[in-house]
Amino acid sequence: MGGGGALRFGEFPGHLRFLVAFSEFNALVDELRTESSEFARWWKAHEVDPKPSGRKVMIRPNLGPVLVVYSTFQANDNPDLRLVLYEKMTRNVD
């Protein structure tokens, strides 16, 4: 997990905290902690910084890389419900 791993892990969605109730998820985390000292350090520090909006590259089978902007909206009465809107940027990704 070199380079951008910390950034990607930092973007791990906070709304997925419910996964810790599943043994499969915990087994995966244990395996990653064993295999990667960087992951173990990040996991222990709980460096989770969800991003409600931003830009990302999506790989589309027929189009290739597509740059999109996204915004995430969370329901006030149920934090488990989210709506994510994506909009394709006008320029292509090189």
Beta strands, then each sheet from edge to edge (+ up, - down):
strand 1: 53-60
strand 2: 64-74
strand 3: 82-88
sheet 1: 1+ 2- 3+
end
